[in-house]
Amino acid sequence: MLSPHEISTLLLIQRSPYQVEALGDETARLRHERLVEVELLASGHAFARLTSSGLEMLRRLDAFSKRQALPRDERSERRA
């Protein structure tokens, strides 16, 4: 299970990857879980990007949060 900090780092990589230190502690677990990969640019800088698993994780979190935002009776109807 990812921590809230790791989830926010995933979101930041998705939206503003240049603001994340690709080889830093923030991305270490995400790289270990294969949610993020690091590309070394010709300039010598490292660039973090989401893997297909990382994108899928964010897609599922988005779907879950949208379901949770529905009123309780609508959630029950959608499960049926």
Backbone as numpy.savetxt, mean C-alpha at the origin, in Angstrom:
# Nx Ny Nz CAx CAy CAz Cx Cy Cz
0.04 -9.13 9.28 -0.80 -7.96 9.28 0.09 -6.72 9.28
-0.27 -5.76 8.46 0.50 -4.53 8.37 0.07 -3.54 9.45
1.03 -2.77 9.91 0.72 -1.71 10.88 0.11 -0.52 10.13
-0.56 0.36 10.86 -1.08 1.58 10.21 0.02 2.38 9.52
1.21 2.41 10.13 2.32 3.14 9.53 2.73 2.50 8.19
2.76 1.19 8.14 3.12 0.49 6.89 2.07 0.71 5.81
0.81 0.73 6.22 -0.27 1.00 5.25 -0.14 2.42 4.72
0.15 3.37 5.60 0.29 4.75 5.12 1.51 4.89 4.22
2.57 4.12 4.47 3.74 4.14 3.59 3.38 3.58 2.23
2.57 2.52 2.19 2.10 1.97 0.90 1.34 3.04 0.12
0.44 3.73 0.81 -0.34 4.79 0.15 0.56 5.91 -0.36
1.55 6.27 0.43 2.47 7.32 0.02 3.28 6.89 -1.20
3.72 5.66 -1.23 4.46 5.15 -2.39 3.57 5.18 -3.62
2.30 4.85 -3.44 1.37 4.87 -4.58 1.18 6.29 -5.11
1.06 7.26 -4.21 0.70 8.61 -4.63 1.88 9.55 -4.83
2.93 9.38 -4.04 4.10 10.27 -4.11 5.38 9.49 -3.83
5.75 8.60 -4.72 6.88 7.70 -4.44 8.21 8.40 -4.19
8.39 9.60 -4.71 9.65 10.29 -4.51 9.80 10.85 -3.10
8.73 10.82 -2.31 8.80 11.32 -0.94 9.19 10.23 0.05
9.38 9.01 -0.44 9.69 7.88 0.43 11.13 7.45 0.20
11.86 7.25 1.28 13.22 6.74 1.17 13.13 5.25 0.85
13.44 4.91 -0.39 13.22 3.55 -0.89 13.98 2.48 -0.12
15.13 2.80 0.38 15.94 1.80 1.09 15.93 2.01 2.59
14.99 2.79 3.08 14.92 3.10 4.50 14.14 2.07 5.30
14.10 2.30 6.60 13.38 1.41 7.51 11.89 1.34 7.21
11.33 2.45 6.72 9.90 2.50 6.44 9.48 1.45 5.41
10.34 1.17 4.48 9.98 0.24 3.41 10.54 -1.17 3.60
11.34 -1.39 4.64 12.00 -2.68 4.82 10.99 -3.83 4.90
9.98 -3.71 5.74 8.99 -4.80 5.86 8.17 -4.92 4.59
7.86 -3.81 3.96 7.08 -3.85 2.71 7.87 -4.56 1.62
9.17 -4.33 1.59 10.02 -5.05 0.63 10.08 -6.52 0.98
10.20 -6.83 2.28 10.25 -8.22 2.73 8.96 -8.97 2.36
7.83 -8.30 2.48 6.53 -8.89 2.16 6.24 -8.87 0.65
7.15 -8.32 -0.11 7.04 -8.21 -1.57 5.85 -7.35 -2.02
5.57 -6.32 -1.22 4.54 -5.35 -1.58 5.15 -4.16 -2.30
6.46 -4.00 -2.12 7.21 -2.89 -2.72 8.51 -3.45 -3.29
8.91 -2.88 -4.42 10.22 -3.21 -4.97 10.99 -1.91 -5.17
12.29 -2.04 -5.23 13.15 -0.87 -5.37 13.85 -0.93 -6.71
13.79 0.18 -7.41 14.48 0.31 -8.70 15.60 1.33 -8.52
16.78 0.98 -8.97 17.88 1.93 -8.93 17.90 2.69 -10.25
17.79 4.00 -10.15 17.74 4.85 -11.33 19.15 5.15 -11.84
19.26 5.57 -13.07 20.55 5.91 -13.66 21.25 7.01 -12.88
20.48 7.85 -12.24 21.04 8.94 -11.43 21.68 8.43 -10.14
21.46 7.16 -9.83 22.00 6.59 -8.61 21.01 6.58 -7.45
19.87 7.23 -7.64 18.84 7.26 -6.60 18.01 5.98 -6.65
17.50 5.58 -5.51 16.61 4.43 -5.42 15.17 4.94 -5.46
14.32 4.19 -6.13 12.92 4.56 -6.35 12.04 3.39 -5.92
11.13 3.62 -4.98 10.21 2.58 -4.52 8.98 2.57 -5.40
8.54 1.36 -5.72 7.28 1.22 -6.48 6.53 0.03 -5.94
5.21 0.09 -6.07 4.37 -1.01 -5.62 4.47 -2.18 -6.57
4.45 -3.37 -6.02 4.37 -4.58 -6.85 2.89 -4.83 -7.12
2.61 -5.84 -7.91 1.20 -6.19 -8.15 0.53 -6.59 -6.83
1.27 -7.23 -5.94 0.72 -7.59 -4.62 0.43 -6.35 -3.79
1.28 -5.35 -3.87 1.05 -4.10 -3.15 -0.18 -3.37 -3.68
-0.32 -3.35 -4.98 -1.51 -2.73 -5.58 -2.78 -3.47 -5.18
-2.71 -4.80 -5.17 -3.87 -5.61 -4.77 -4.22 -5.36 -3.31
-3.22 -5.24 -2.44 -3.46 -4.95 -1.03 -4.21 -3.63 -0.88
-3.79 -2.60 -1.58 -4.47 -1.31 -1.50 -5.87 -1.38 -2.10
-6.05 -2.15 -3.15 -7.39 -2.31 -3.74 -8.34 -2.95 -2.73
-7.86 -3.98 -2.05 -8.70 -4.66 -1.06 -8.99 -3.78 0.15
-8.01 -3.02 0.59 -8.24 -2.10 1.70 -9.27 -1.03 1.33
-9.21 -0.56 0.10 -10.16 0.43 -0.38 -11.58 -0.16 -0.40
-11.71 -1.37 -0.92 -13.02 -2.02 -0.97 -13.56 -2.25 0.44
-12.70 -2.67 1.36 -13.10 -2.89 2.74 -13.57 -1.60 3.39
-12.81 -0.53 3.20 -13.18 0.74 3.83 -14.49 1.28 3.27
-14.74 1.05 1.98 -16.01 1.49 1.40 -17.18 0.69 1.97
-16.99 -0.61 2.18 -18.05 -1.43 2.80 -18.32 -0.97 4.22
-17.27 -0.65 4.96 -17.43 -0.23 6.35 -18.12 1.13 6.45
-18.03 1.93 5.41 -18.65 3.26 5.42 -20.15 3.20 5.16
-20.63 2.07 4.65 -22.05 1.92 4.38 -22.82 1.77 5.69
-24.07 2.22 5.71 -24.91 1.95 6.89 -25.02 0.43 7.09
-25.23 0.02 8.33 -25.25 -1.40 8.69 -26.24 -2.21 7.85
-27.45 -1.70 7.62 -28.44 -2.46 6.86 -28.02 -2.66 5.40
-27.34 -1.68 4.81 -26.85 -1.85 3.44 -25.72 -2.86 3.37
-24.89 -2.93 4.41 -23.81 -3.93 4.44 -24.40 -5.33 4.46
-25.47 -5.52 5.22 -26.11 -6.84 5.29 -26.69 -7.24 3.95
-27.31 -6.27 3.25 -27.90 -6.56 1.94 -26.83 -6.94 0.92
-25.69 -6.30 0.96 -24.64 -6.58 -0.01 -24.00 -7.94 0.19
-24.02 -8.45 1.41 -23.45 -9.77 1.69 -24.34 -10.87 1.14
-25.64 -10.62 1.10 -26.59 -11.64 0.66 -26.56 -11.87 -0.85
